[in-house]
Amino acid sequence: MKTTLNIHDALLAEAKSLAARQHLTLTRLIEEGLRMRLRATDISPTGKRRAMPVFNGKSGLAPGLRGLSTREMLDAADHAA
């Protein structure tokens, strides 16, 4: 079936470029994207909330960490391993 879509110019250019690199038609690329999105919707949660695990420890942050920077935390985790 043919249809008309309004697609932002930059997005269309990026999609055409990707389709060309992957040796696909633009139509095929768009169809694959729609299928992926529809499949993701089918397997999404049904709205039920799941309990998240919570650490109830009392130790706090490791010595020397202030907890103000994600980078600081990642660096500390890298050095601890």
MMTF fields as JSON, N, C-alpha, C and O atoms, coordinates in Angstrom:
{
  "mmtfVersion": "1.0.0",
  "mmtfProducer": "UNKNOWN",
  "numBonds": 323,
  "numAtoms": 324,
  "numGroups": 81,
  "numChains": 1,
  "numModels": 1,
  "chainsPerModel": [1],
  "groupsPerChain": [81],
  "chainIdList": ["A"],
  "bondAtomList": [4, 2, 8, 6, 12, 10, 16, 14, 20, 18, 24, 22, 28, 26, 32, 30, 36, 34, 40, 38, 44, 42, 48, 46, 52, 50, 56, 54, 60, 58, 64, 62, 68, 66, 72, 70, 76, 74, 80, 78, 84, 82, 88, 86, 92, 90, 96, 94, 100, 98, 104, 102, 108, 106, 112, 110, 116, 114, 120, 118, 124, 122, 128, 126, 132, 130, 136, 134, 140, 138, 144, 142, 148, 146, 152, 150, 156, 154, 160, 158, 164, 162, 168, 166, 172, 170, 176, 174, 180, 178, 184, 182, 188, 186, 192, 190, 196, 194, 200, 198, 204, 202, 208, 206, 212, 210, 216, 214, 220, 218, 224, 222, 228, 226, 232, 230, 236, 234, 240, 238, 244, 242, 248, 246, 252, 250, 256, 254, 260, 258, 264, 262, 268, 266, 272, 270, 276, 274, 280, 278, 284, 282, 288, 286, 292, 290, 296, 294, 300, 298, 304, 302, 308, 306, 312, 310, 316, 314, 320, 318],
  "bondOrderList": [1, 1, 1, 1, 1, 1, 1, 1, 1, 1, 1, 1, 1, 1, 1, 1, 1, 1, 1, 1, 1, 1, 1, 1, 1, 1, 1, 1, 1, 1, 1, 1, 1, 1, 1, 1, 1, 1, 1, 1, 1, 1, 1, 1, 1, 1, 1, 1, 1, 1, 1, 1, 1, 1, 1, 1, 1, 1, 1, 1, 1, 1, 1, 1, 1, 1, 1, 1, 1, 1, 1, 1, 1, 1, 1, 1, 1, 1, 1, 1],
  "groupList": [{"groupName": "MET", "atomNameList": ["N", "CA", "C", "O"], "elementList": ["N", "C", "C", "O"], "formalChargeList": [0, 0, 0, 0], "bondAtomList": [1, 0, 2, 1, 3, 2], "bondOrderList": [1, 1, 2], "singleLetterCode": "M", "chemCompType": "L-PEPTIDE LINKING"}, {"groupName": "LYS", "atomNameList": ["N", "CA", "C", "O"], "elementList": ["N", "C", "C", "O"], "formalChargeList": [0, 0, 0, 0], "bondAtomList": [1, 0, 2, 1, 3, 2], "bondOrderList": [1, 1, 2], "singleLetterCode": "K", "chemCompType": "L-PEPTIDE LINKING"}, {"groupName": "THR", "atomNameList": ["N", "CA", "C", "O"], "elementList": ["N", "C", "C", "O"], "formalChargeList": [0, 0, 0, 0], "bondAtomList": [1, 0, 2, 1, 3, 2], "bondOrderList": [1, 1, 2], "singleLetterCode": "T", "chemCompType": "L-PEPTIDE LINKING"}, {"groupName": "LEU", "atomNameList": ["N", "CA", "C", "O"], "elementList": ["N", "C", "C", "O"], "formalChargeList": [0, 0, 0, 0], "bondAtomList": [1, 0, 2, 1, 3, 2], "bondOrderList": [1, 1, 2], "singleLetterCode": "L", "chemCompType": "L-PEPTIDE LINKING"}, {"groupName": "ASN", "atomNameList": ["N", "CA", "C", "O"], "elementList": ["N", "C", "C", "O"], "formalChargeList": [0, 0, 0, 0], "bondAtomList": [1, 0, 2, 1, 3, 2], "bondOrderList": [1, 1, 2], "singleLetterCode": "N", "chemCompType": "L-PEPTIDE LINKING"}, {"groupName": "ILE", "atomNameList": ["N", "CA", "C", "O"], "elementList": ["N", "C", "C", "O"], "formalChargeList": [0, 0, 0, 0], "bondAtomList": [1, 0, 2, 1, 3, 2], "bondOrderList": [1, 1, 2], "singleLetterCode": "I", "chemCompType": "L-PEPTIDE LINKING"}, {"groupName": "HIS", "atomNameList": ["N", "CA", "C", "O"], "elementList": ["N", "C", "C", "O"], "formalChargeList": [0, 0, 0, 0], "bondAtomList": [1, 0, 2, 1, 3, 2], "bondOrderList": [1, 1, 2], "singleLetterCode": "H", "chemCompType": "L-PEPTIDE LINKING"}, {"groupName": "ASP", "atomNameList": ["N", "CA", "C", "O"], "elementList": ["N", "C", "C", "O"], "formalChargeList": [0, 0, 0, 0], "bondAtomList": [1, 0, 2, 1, 3, 2], "bondOrderList": [1, 1, 2], "singleLetterCode": "D", "chemCompType": "L-PEPTIDE LINKING"}, {"groupName": "ALA", "atomNameList": ["N", "CA", "C", "O"], "elementList": ["N", "C", "C", "O"], "formalChargeList": [0, 0, 0, 0], "bondAtomList": [1, 0, 2, 1, 3, 2], "bondOrderList": [1, 1, 2], "singleLetterCode": "A", "chemCompType": "L-PEPTIDE LINKING"}, {"groupName": "GLU", "atomNameList": ["N", "CA", "C", "O"], "elementList": ["N", "C", "C", "O"], "formalChargeList": [0, 0, 0, 0], "bondAtomList": [1, 0, 2, 1, 3, 2], "bondOrderList": [1, 1, 2], "singleLetterCode": "E", "chemCompType": "L-PEPTIDE LINKING"}, {"groupName": "SER", "atomNameList": ["N", "CA", "C", "O"], "elementList": ["N", "C", "C", "O"], "formalChargeList": [0, 0, 0, 0], "bondAtomList": [1, 0, 2, 1, 3, 2], "bondOrderList": [1, 1, 2], "singleLetterCode": "S", "chemCompType": "L-PEPTIDE LINKING"}, {"groupName": "ARG", "atomNameList": ["N", "CA", "C", "O"], "elementList": ["N", "C", "C", "O"], "formalChargeList": [0, 0, 0, 0], "bondAtomList": [1, 0, 2, 1, 3, 2], "bondOrderList": [1, 1, 2], "singleLetterCode": "R", "chemCompType": "L-PEPTIDE LINKING"}, {"groupName": "GLN", "atomNameList": ["N", "CA", "C", "O"], "elementList": ["N", "C", "C", "O"], "formalChargeList": [0, 0, 0, 0], "bondAtomList": [1, 0, 2, 1, 3, 2], "bondOrderList": [1, 1, 2], "singleLetterCode": "Q", "chemCompType": "L-PEPTIDE LINKING"}, {"groupName": "GLY", "atomNameList": ["N", "CA", "C", "O"], "elementList": ["N", "C", "C", "O"], "formalChargeList": [0, 0, 0, 0], "bondAtomList": [1, 0, 2, 1, 3, 2], "bondOrderList": [1, 1, 2], "singleLetterCode": "G", "chemCompType": "PEPTIDE LINKING"}, {"groupName": "PRO", "atomNameList": ["N", "CA", "C", "O"], "elementList": ["N", "C", "C", "O"], "formalChargeList": [0, 0, 0, 0], "bondAtomList": [1, 0, 2, 1, 3, 2], "bondOrderList": [1, 1, 2], "singleLetterCode": "P", "chemCompType": "L-PEPTIDE LINKING"}, {"groupName": "VAL", "atomNameList": ["N", "CA", "C", "O"], "elementList": ["N", "C", "C", "O"], "formalChargeList": [0, 0, 0, 0], "bondAtomList": [1, 0, 2, 1, 3, 2], "bondOrderList": [1, 1, 2], "singleLetterCode": "V", "chemCompType": "L-PEPTIDE LINKING"}, {"groupName": "PHE", "atomNameList": ["N", "CA", "C", "O"], "elementList": ["N", "C", "C", "O"], "formalChargeList": [0, 0, 0, 0], "bondAtomList": [1, 0, 2, 1, 3, 2], "bondOrderList": [1, 1, 2], "singleLetterCode": "F", "chemCompType": "L-PEPTIDE LINKING"}],
  "groupTypeList": [0, 1, 2, 2, 3, 4, 5, 6, 7, 8, 3, 3, 8, 9, 8, 1, 10, 3, 8, 8, 11, 12, 6, 3, 2, 3, 2, 11, 3, 5, 9, 9, 13, 3, 11, 0, 11, 3, 11, 8, 2, 7, 5, 10, 14, 2, 13, 1, 11, 11, 8, 0, 14, 15, 16, 4, 13, 1, 10, 13, 3, 8, 14, 13, 3, 11, 13, 3, 10, 2, 11, 9, 0, 3, 7, 8, 8, 7, 6, 8, 8],
  "groupIdList": [1, 2, 3, 4, 5, 6, 7, 8, 9, 10, 11, 12, 13, 14, 15, 16, 17, 18, 19, 20, 21, 22, 23, 24, 25, 26, 27, 28, 29, 30, 31, 32, 33, 34, 35, 36, 37, 38, 39, 40, 41, 42, 43, 44, 45, 46, 47, 48, 49, 50, 51, 52, 53, 54, 55, 56, 57, 58, 59, 60, 61, 62, 63, 64, 65, 66, 67, 68, 69, 70, 71, 72, 73, 74, 75, 76, 77, 78, 79, 80, 81],
  "secStructList": [7, 7, 7, 7, 7, 7, 7, 7, 2, 2, 2, 2, 2, 2, 2, 2, 2, 2, 2, 2, 2, 6, 6, 7, 7, 2, 2, 2, 2, 2, 2, 2, 2, 2, 2, 2, 2, 2, 2, 2, 2, 2, 6, 1, 7, 7, 1, 7, 7, 7, 7, 7, 7, 7, 7, 7, 7, 1, 7, 7, 1, 7, 6, 6, 7, 7, 1, 7, 7, 2, 2, 2, 2, 2, 2, 2, 2, 2, 2, 2, 7],
  "xCoordList": [0.847, 0.0, 0.898, 1.943, 0.507, 1.252, 0.633, -0.579, 1.51, 1.047, 2.006, 3.104, 1.597, 2.438, 2.787, 1.916, 4.065, 4.526, 5.24, 5.898, 5.113, 5.899, 7.025, 6.789, 8.259, 9.429, 10.399, 10.652, 10.936, 11.9, 13.057, 13.526, 13.508, 14.533, 15.804, 16.34, 16.283, 17.52, 17.33, 18.226, 16.175, 15.891, 15.806, 16.315, 15.168, 15.057, 16.431, 16.719, 17.274, 18.625, 19.417, 20.12, 19.295, 19.994, 19.467, 20.241, 18.157, 17.548, 17.979, 18.278, 18.013, 18.444, 19.897, 20.256, 20.72, 22.127, 22.296, 23.078, 21.569, 21.638, 21.141, 21.757, 20.046, 19.505, 20.528, 20.71, 21.195, 22.192, 23.371, 23.851, 23.839, 24.962, 24.626, 25.496, 23.362, 22.942, 22.329, 21.795, 22.406, 21.867, 20.389, 19.951, 19.63, 18.185, 17.496, 18.094, 16.234, 15.442, 14.979, 14.939, 14.635, 14.114, 12.825, 12.585, 12.009, 10.761, 11.048, 10.404, 12.017, 12.356, 12.856, 12.488, 13.699, 14.21, 13.077, 13.052, 12.153, 11.012, 10.133, 9.68, 9.889, 9.083, 9.739, 9.063, 11.071, 11.776, 11.67, 11.466, 11.814, 11.692, 10.312, 10.184, 9.292, 7.923, 7.7, 7.076, 8.214, 8.06, 8.744, 8.194, 9.953, 10.674, 9.89, 9.769, 9.365, 8.61, 7.334, 6.983, 6.649, 5.422, 5.719, 4.968, 6.813, 7.201, 7.538, 7.166, 8.229, 8.592, 7.342, 7.319, 6.316, 5.059, 4.365, 3.754, 4.455, 3.813, 4.408, 3.694, 5.699, 6.333, 6.528, 7.183, 5.963, 6.119, 5.312, 4.369, 5.68, 4.956, 3.472, 3.082, 2.68, 1.233, 0.787, -0.4, 1.698, 1.346, 1.504, 1.342, 1.822, 2.028, 3.38, 4.38, 3.401, 4.649, 5.381, 4.787, 6.687, 7.51, 8.282, 8.693, 8.471, 9.227, 10.697, 11.274, 11.283, 12.693, 13.496, 13.097, 14.624, 15.441, 16.024, 16.436, 16.051, 16.56, 17.615, 17.406, 18.744, 19.801, 19.546, 19.497, 19.387, 19.101, 20.328, 20.2, 21.509, 22.748, 22.978, 22.324, 23.89, 24.148, 25.549, 25.975, 26.268, 27.664, 27.869, 28.887, 26.973, 27.126, 28.182, 28.511, 28.712, 29.712, 31.073, 31.384, 31.867, 33.244, 34.02, 33.708, 35.013, 35.823, 36.402, 36.892, 36.341, 36.882, 35.884, 36.193, 34.691, 33.676, 32.649, 32.203, 32.286, 31.28, 29.905, 28.889, 29.874, 28.602, 28.027, 26.846, 28.831, 28.344, 28.546, 27.93, 29.398, 29.749, 29.638, 30.177, 28.94, 28.847, 30.228, 30.582, 31.013, 32.368, 33.199, 33.939, 33.079, 33.804, 33.438, 34.31, 32.172, 31.694, 32.189, 32.621, 32.125, 32.583, 34.072, 34.53, 34.833, 36.281, 36.596, 37.474, 35.884, 36.114, 35.774, 36.472, 34.711, 34.322, 35.363, 35.64, 35.944, 36.989, 38.23, 38.847, 38.597, 39.811, 39.61, 40.574, 38.367, 38.084, 38.114, 38.323, 37.907, 37.814, 39.123, 39.182],
  "yCoordList": [-1.161, 0.0, 1.231, 1.239, 2.24, 3.498, 4.453, 4.474, 5.244, 6.245, 7.428, 7.323, 8.527, 9.719, 9.996, 9.983, 10.248, 10.556, 11.895, 12.252, 12.623, 13.837, 13.478, 13.179, 13.51, 13.133, 14.302, 14.908, 14.618, 15.705, 15.473, 14.346, 16.537, 16.436, 15.737, 14.879, 16.1, 15.499, 14.012, 13.212, 13.639, 12.231, 11.442, 10.324, 12.017, 11.34, 11.148, 10.077, 12.155, 12.042, 10.944, 10.163, 10.892, 9.858, 8.471, 7.522, 8.356, 7.07, 6.62, 5.444, 7.536, 7.192, 6.73, 5.771, 7.411, 7.041, 5.648, 4.843, 5.361, 4.043, 2.97, 1.911, 3.232, 2.26, 1.96, 0.801, 2.988, 2.789, 1.965, 1.066, 2.276, 1.526, 0.067, -0.798, -0.213, -1.586, -2.253, -3.358, -1.583, -2.109, -2.465, -3.523, -1.559, -1.715, -0.557, 0.493, -0.764, 0.37, 1.147, 0.612, 2.395, 3.204, 2.585, 2.578, 2.072, 1.421, 0.254, 0.11, -0.576, -1.741, -1.314, -1.914, -0.273, 0.23, 0.719, 0.414, 1.468, 1.983, 0.832, 0.84, -0.161, -1.32, -2.064, -2.452, -2.267, -2.952, -2.169, -2.743, -0.845, -0.014, -0.103, -0.182, -0.09, -0.209, -1.571, -1.665, -2.624, -3.965, -4.05, -4.608, -3.489, -3.511, -2.766, -3.246, -1.616, -0.812, -1.533, -1.52, -2.155, -2.879, -4.09, -4.379, -4.803, -5.946, -5.483, -6.149, -4.365, -3.85, -3.501, -3.675, -3.016, -2.691, -3.955, -3.961, -5.03, -6.291, -6.897, -7.551, -6.696, -7.334, -6.385, -6.731, -5.195, -4.242, -4.692, -5.471, -4.205, -4.597, -4.238, -3.311, -4.97, -4.775, -3.714, -3.615, -2.943, -1.888, -2.311, -1.491, -3.594, -4.055, -3.56, -3.647, -3.05, -2.581, -3.744, -4.6, -3.745, -4.765, -4.124, -2.967, -4.874, -4.365, -4.234, -5.153, -3.114, -2.89, -3.266, -2.945, -3.943, -4.29, -3.025, -2.1, -3.005, -1.847, -2.329, -3.298, -1.646, -1.958, -1.18, 0.05, -1.892, -1.243, -1.191, -1.095, -1.252, -1.235, 0.111, 1.102, 0.134, 1.347, 1.893, 2.837, 1.313, 1.689, 2.978, 3.641, 3.358, 4.591, 4.473, 3.371, 5.608, 5.634, 5.192, 5.305, 4.69, 4.307, 5.552, 6.655, 5.387, 6.532, 7.286, 6.669, 8.597, 9.421, 9.794, 10.633, 9.197, 9.517, 10.476, 10.314, 11.461, 12.422, 12.125, 12.578, 11.356, 11.027, 12.141, 12.107, 13.118, 14.253, 14.066, 14.77, 13.13, 12.978, 11.519, 10.62, 11.305, 9.951, 9.482, 8.321, 10.382, 10.039, 9.559, 8.582, 10.238, 9.856, 8.43, 7.639, 8.118, 6.785, 5.716, 4.641, 6.017, 5.052, 4.806, 3.668, 5.875, 5.725, 4.86, 3.999, 5.09, 4.3, 2.84, 1.955, 2.571, 1.19, 0.517, -0.67, 1.26, 0.693, 0.331, -0.706, 1.166, 0.923, -0.174, -0.799, -0.406, -1.433, -2.828, -3.808, -2.923, -4.254, -4.931, -6.045],
  "zCoordList": [0.0, 0.0, 0.0, 0.65, -0.704, -0.726, 0.279, 0.491, 0.893, 1.834, 1.785, 1.239, 2.343, 2.396, 3.845, 4.715, 4.103, 5.45, 5.45, 4.474, 6.525, 6.728, 7.677, 8.847, 7.166, 7.95, 7.955, 6.913, 9.108, 9.247, 8.265, 8.107, 7.614, 6.571, 7.045, 6.344, 8.225, 8.742, 9.02, 8.752, 9.553, 9.836, 8.539, 8.454, 7.536, 6.244, 5.619, 5.085, 5.674, 5.114, 5.823, 5.182, 7.141, 7.918, 7.572, 7.446, 7.418, 7.068, 5.673, 5.467, 4.725, 3.362, 3.369, 2.686, 4.138, 4.22, 4.82, 4.312, 5.892, 6.525, 5.569, 5.449, 4.899, 3.944, 2.854, 2.48, 2.341, 1.293, 1.809, 1.12, 3.033, 3.606, 3.825, 3.721, 4.13, 4.397, 3.17, 3.26, 2.033, 0.77, 0.885, 0.433, 1.5, 1.65, 0.952, 0.714, 0.63, 0.166, 1.392, 2.5, 1.188, 2.283, 2.821, 4.028, 1.919, 2.335, 3.275, 4.314, 2.903, 3.727, 5.101, 6.111, 5.143, 6.412, 7.312, 8.504, 6.747, 7.52, 8.006, 9.15, 7.143, 7.553, 8.712, 9.665, 8.632, 9.716, 11.022, 12.092, 10.915, 12.111, 12.743, 13.964, 11.914, 12.434, 13.085, 14.142, 12.45, 13.037, 14.4, 15.349, 14.483, 15.759, 16.83, 17.957, 16.493, 17.46, 17.898, 19.078, 16.953, 17.289, 18.164, 19.095, 17.873, 18.699, 20.112, 21.079, 20.252, 21.575, 22.372, 23.59, 21.71, 22.375, 22.856, 23.925, 22.072, 22.439, 23.697, 24.458, 23.934, 25.082, 26.256, 27.24, 26.154, 27.245, 28.461, 28.329, 29.638, 30.857, 30.769, 30.059, 31.485, 31.455, 32.449, 32.759, 32.937, 33.883, 35.326, 36.23, 35.566, 36.931, 37.42, 36.707, 38.619, 39.206, 39.854, 40.511, 39.646, 40.281, 41.415, 41.329, 42.459, 43.604, 43.209, 42.627, 43.521, 43.245, 44.481, 45.6, 44.29, 45.453, 46.078, 45.377, 47.38, 48.117, 49.095, 49.824, 49.105, 50.061, 51.34, 51.33, 52.425, 53.703, 54.602, 55.822, 54.012, 54.78, 55.449, 55.122, 56.363, 57.118, 56.856, 57.521, 55.898, 55.742, 54.955, 55.156, 54.088, 53.327, 52.242, 51.805, 51.809, 50.758, 51.271, 52.456, 50.348, 50.689, 51.103, 50.654, 51.943, 52.378, 51.171, 50.225, 51.212, 50.144, 49.066, 48.219, 49.066, 48.071, 48.655, 49.791, 47.875, 48.329, 47.74, 48.268, 46.634, 46.01, 45.166, 44.82, 44.83, 44.052, 42.558, 41.758, 42.171, 40.768, 40.33, 40.976, 39.242, 38.685, 38.26, 38.465, 37.667, 37.228, 38.417, 38.302, 39.553, 40.75, 41.17, 41.529, 41.125, 41.511, 40.53, 40.946, 39.218, 38.216, 38.332, 38.228, 38.55, 38.723, 39.941, 39.89, 41.02, 42.244, 42.005, 42.502, 41.25, 40.963, 40.078, 40.246, 39.136, 38.265, 39.072, 38.825, 40.023, 40.809, 41.849, 42.291, 42.236, 43.251, 42.656, 43.372, 41.353, 40.711, 40.55, 40.03]
}
